Amino acid sequence: MAQPKYSELRKFCENDGWDPKTKSDHWRYTKTLADGRTLRTKVSFASGGLADPGLFAAILRDQLEVSEEEFWRVVREGGPARRTPKPAALPTTAPLLSAATVLQLRKRGVSDEEVRALKSQAEAEELLRRVGRSDLPECSSKQLC
């Protein structure tokens, strides 16, 4: 992996349409993508370049979100960079309920749909108290029912 000079990192940001931010200890850039995410990076004022291949790989992956080939294409030919769209965020998952509570609810006839609709362990325990029946043994969280 060829290591870029700091000037090449700045050129990538300029060619790819990044917005320069206030200069402090580094050149700082931000770029808002079509999906609404904002990328951020910073580039040293120094005249040298990156010496650590691992650092360059991390910058490509985590800050610029481009492949090495695309980075060098944008530096040589101009931008904008071609990025692979990130998959849409997964819907929020249901809260984690203790297995013992779920098993007790099911034993007491609570449907899977009702269990999935619960928003917290406390809500599940309240439902368990409301549907509890004395003819079923209690189940502690230390044992499986």
Secondary structure as UniProt FT lines:
FT   HELIX           6..15
FT   TURN            16..17
FT   STRAND          19..20
FT   STRAND          26..32
FT   TURN            34..35
FT   STRAND          38..44
FT   HELIX           53..58
FT   HELIX           59..64
FT   HELIX           68..77
FT   HELIX           99..107
FT   TURN            108..109
FT   HELIX           112..117
FT   HELIX           121..131
FT   TURN            134..135
FT   TURN            141..142
//
